[in-house]
Amino acid sequence: MDKSYHWINDSVKIDFALPSMIQELVDELEEMDRKEDWSYFDRCGFIENITKEFVINKEMTSKQRDILCQRYRGG
């Protein structure tokens, strides 16, 4: 299946495992992008904020967070 995105930066690849909560959010963002749901941008802001806690708790690295935020940018 050919994936073409409206807002997701597909040139940035996620090649690492994500915490389950973040994976659920990523799945939601991909679906919102596919449907051109404008609330995608609100959720991008949420992913940027919530992943800070995952870095603080050492559940993901700062580099992983940066990559994630680059792929799912909020505009």
Secondary structure, DSSP 8 states (H G I E B T S, - for coil): -----SSS-TTS---S---HHHHHHHHHHHHHHHTT-TTHHHHHHHHHHHHHHHHHTTSS-HHHHHHHHHHT---
